[in-house]
């Protein structure tokens, strides 16, 4: 069965739709509840909700915004959740493709920064087509790249005392973080060096990495 992808303004989400998102979060083991999701819906920083369905069943969703950070076109993800199913790679790809398509519409002929939060290496498959990712193995972030990390941390309302700009790490406060929640279908294929970047995180405390990279203008054209 084909996957059906739709994006809507977050403020248009009703109670039943929020409950559906919460049910998927609970099923995936990342239990953001209706109250938390309603606050996210009402936050003007996060305006787009992309949902992926298989028939009538919700299989994945993202909450994001298309904005200019420091004047630069950007896709910033607040949250994404993918159902643990045999089709989860296709579901994640559908979510990212839809966000890239909308970025092309909003920022034609421009390179676009892509930012998101991660707390486990398998989820970085979301950035499979993103280039110049930071942090990345064997790369020392430049001053400009660290500045992007700080801008994203500010966008996520992270206290400066909780953010380490050298490692792009946020120290959690014990609450459940909003991240790209995806479990790789091929965990053995995850690059060991990428996995090592996550070993210092205390996920029980809610630690995560802020990661960013670029969707180049010429690459975005294929989403048109």
WOPE-V810837 format. One record per backbone hydrogen bond with DSSP energy under -0.5 kcal/mol. CO is the residue of the C=O (numbers start at 0). NH is the residue of the N-H. If there is no record, write none. Layout:
# WOPE-V810837
co/nh
CO/NH
CO/NH
This chain:
# WOPE-V810837
co/nh
1/54
2/4
3/52
5/50
7/48
8/11
9/12
13/17
14/18
15/19
16/20
17/21
18/22
19/23
20/24
21/25
22/26
23/27
24/28
24/29
25/28
29/31
32/36
33/37
34/38
35/39
36/40
37/41
38/42
39/42
41/43
42/45
44/46
46/9
47/63
48/7
48/50
49/61
50/5
51/58
51/59
52/3
52/54
53/56
56/53
58/82
59/51
60/80
61/49
62/77
62/78
63/46
63/47
64/66
64/75
66/68
66/73
67/69
68/71
71/68
72/112
73/66
73/75
74/114
75/64
78/62
79/180
80/60
82/84
84/87
86/90
87/91
88/92
89/93
90/94
91/95
92/96
93/97
94/98
95/99
96/100
97/101
98/102
99/103
100/104
101/105
102/106
106/109
111/214
112/74
113/212
114/76
115/210
116/179
117/208
119/122
120/123
121/124
122/125
123/126
124/127
126/129
130/213
133/211
135/138
138/140
141/145
142/146
143/147
144/148
145/149
146/150
147/151
148/152
149/153
150/154
151/155
152/157
153/156
158/161
158/162
159/162
161/170
162/164
163/167
163/168
167/209
168/163
168/170
169/171
169/207
174/176
176/178
178/79
178/180
179/181
180/81
181/183
185/188
186/189
190/194
191/195
192/196
193/196
194/197
195/198
197/200
200/202
201/204
201/205
201/206
204/173
207/169
208/117
208/210
210/115
211/133
212/113
213/130
213/215
214/111
215/218
215/219
216/220
218/221
219/222
220/223
